[in-house]
Amino acid sequence: MMMNLHDYVKRHYMAGDYQEQASAYRENDEKVLSDYELGYQQATYDHEKGRTFRIYPYRVILLLNKISGGRLFEIVEFIRGYQDKKHDKHYF
């Protein structure tokens, strides 16, 4: 059964049937913000809505990221973006 599925997908791929989906995926991929940018954007949103800034345990997350072999990289980058916007001197 898996071989049949593989052959089916390969046949359609070789015929170019997936080109439209691949180009749509690439277009969406370019619009996706990085984790850093998402954190930066979240801090901006919090400030604009009059919310207090969130407190993230950045050093703890850094340590856990190191222990886990980089598995928390996305969280580290989000917090870094949030903190950078929070401490931006031109922000206030």
Helices and strands as residue ranges (DSSP letters): H 2-14, H 19-31, H 35-48, H 58-67, H 73-86
